[in-house]
Amino acid sequence: MNAIITVVGSDKVGIIAKVSAFLAERNINIEDISQTVLSGNFVMMMMVNLSSCSKALDEVKRELSGLGDTLSVSISLMHEKVFSAMHRV
């Protein structure tokens, strides 16, 4: 199962490292990643594969939200099909 993770907030050291470590600890594979910093604002989008993760999607969402609070950034996760439907032209 693929999902999209977005991370948005003020740029600071360690955001990518901490999000990546979180995913690795849960056996969630990063399949594609894009990140940029615009005027001090950090923006990252990741396509991840959760097929080897033993946790439910809602639990991973909740934990990512908590990590975002710790890092003072907004982290969201949504199923790839939901993301694609929302961004269809």
C-alpha positions in Angstrom: 0.0 0.0 0.0 1.4 3.4 -1.0 0.7 6.7 0.8 1.8 10.3 0.5 3.5 12.1 3.4 3.8 15.9 3.4 6.0 17.9 5.8 5.7 21.7 6.0 7.2 24.2 8.4 10.1 26.4 9.3 13.4 24.9 8.2 15.6 23.5 10.9 18.4 20.9 11.2 17.2 17.2 11.5 13.7 17.2 9.9 14.6 14.7 7.2 16.7 12.6 9.6 14.0 12.3 12.2 11.1 11.6 9.7 13.3 9.0 7.9 14.3 7.4 11.2 10.6 7.2 12.2 9.7 5.5 8.9 12.6 3.1 9.1 11.7 2.1 12.7 8.3 1.1 11.4 9.6 -0.7 8.3 8.0 1.9 6.0 10.0 2.3 2.7 10.5 5.7 1.1 9.9 5.1 -2.6 10.3 8.7 -3.8 11.1 12.0 -2.1 11.1 15.7 -3.0 12.1 18.5 -0.7 12.9 22.2 -0.9 13.4 25.2 1.2 11.5 28.4 0.1 12.4 31.5 2.0 13.1 29.6 5.2 10.0 27.3 4.8 10.7 23.6 4.6 8.5 21.6 2.2 8.8 17.8 1.7 6.7 15.3 -0.1 7.3 11.5 0.1 5.8 8.5 -1.6 6.0 5.6 0.9 5.2 2.0 0.9 3.5 0.7 4.0 3.0 -2.9 3.0 5.7 -4.2 5.5 4.4 -2.0 8.3 2.6 -3.8 11.1 0.7 -0.8 12.3 -2.6 0.5 11.0 -2.7 3.6 8.8 -4.6 5.6 11.4 -2.0 4.8 14.1 0.9 5.8 11.8 -1.0 9.1 11.0 -1.4 9.8 14.7 2.3 9.0 15.5 3.4 11.2 12.5 1.3 14.1 13.8 2.9 13.7 17.2 6.4 13.8 15.6 5.3 16.9 13.7 4.4 18.6 17.0 7.8 17.7 18.4 9.6 19.1 15.3 7.2 22.2 15.1 6.2 21.2 11.6 2.9 19.9 10.1 3.1 16.2 8.9 0.2 14.6 7.1 -0.2 11.1 5.6 -2.9 10.1 3.1 -3.5 7.0 1.1 -2.2 7.4 -2.5 -5.6 6.9 -4.0 -7.1 9.6 -1.9 -4.3 12.0 -2.8 -4.7 11.2 -6.5 -8.4 11.8 -6.4 -8.0 15.1 -4.6 -5.5 16.3 -7.2 -7.1 15.1 -10.4 -7.5 17.8 -13.0 
